[in-house]
C-alpha cells in the first residue's frame, strides 16, 4: 500500500450468525484465467483497455469516458462501468482495530510483548497474522463477508490490499504466509463470481497469476518505481497503474509517452479526494 486511505471504513460483520447463502453472486460473461483454485462460477476479468478511476477516498460520478471504477467495499458500484471492490486483505482498516481485537484477537499480529503490530507507515492499521493456518482461516471468514457483499452489490472484481505486508512485519511474517492467505482469498473471490486483483508486489512475477491465481493487477506508482514491466510480463494488458501527483515529478504528457507504462495509467491525488475538494487530481493517458 502506497496510498493513505484513511477515509475508508470496512464494515466488520461478526462472522458467527451471518448467512452468506442469501448473497447474490455477481453475473459475468466469460471466465477468469487464474489456474489455481479455479471456480466454476462465471467471472469477467479486467478489460484490457479503457479508462479507470480509483475512488477510494469517496464515491462520485465517474468523469466522462471512464469505463472502470474501483470503490471501497462499503460503497455501491459505479453504474455502467467495470466495477472493482476494494478490501483490505492483510491489515485492518483505520477505525476497525477495536472490532478485530474484540472479536478476532488471535488474527492480529503481535510483537514479543503481545502488543499489536502496526504498519510503520500507517500506524492506525494493524497487520493481520498470516503465520498460522488457524489465524488465516479467521481472516478469510471475516473477509468473505465483505467479498459476498461486493458480489451481491454487483461488483465484478475485488482487490485485496497490502499483500506485501510481510515486508513491513520485521520478519514476523513471510512471503509464503501471505501467499497462503492470498490463495484462500482468491478462492473466496472466485467462488463469488469475482475476478481477483493482485495489489502491487512486483516481486511475485508470473507466480502471482500462475501459482496464486490472481486475474489482474492494480499497481501504484509502477512508472515512478520502474516496476511496470514486472506486471505487464505477468498479466499482459490486464494491468491498472495509479501514479500520484505529489511524487510524479515530471509532466504528465511525458508519462503518457512512456512506452513501458501500462495502457491503463492514471494520475490521482495522494488522498484520493472527491472532485468537490480543491486537491482533487484526475488525469489519464
Buried (B, 14 or more C-beta within 10 A) or exposed (E): BBBBBBBBBBEBBEBEEBEBEEBEBBEBEEBBBBEBBBBEBBBBBBBEEBBBBBBBBBBBEBEEEBBBBBBBBBBEBBEEBBBBBBBBBBBBBBBBBEBBBEBBEEBBBBEEEEEBBBBEEBEBBBBBBBBEEEBBEBBBBBBBBBBBBBBBBBBBBBBBBBBBBBBBBEEBBEBEBBBBBBBBBBBBBBBBBBBBBBBBBBEBBEBBBBBBBBBBBBBBBBBBBEBBEBBBEBBEEBBBBBBBBEEBEEEBEEBBEEEEBBEBBBBBBBBBBBEEEEEBBBBBB
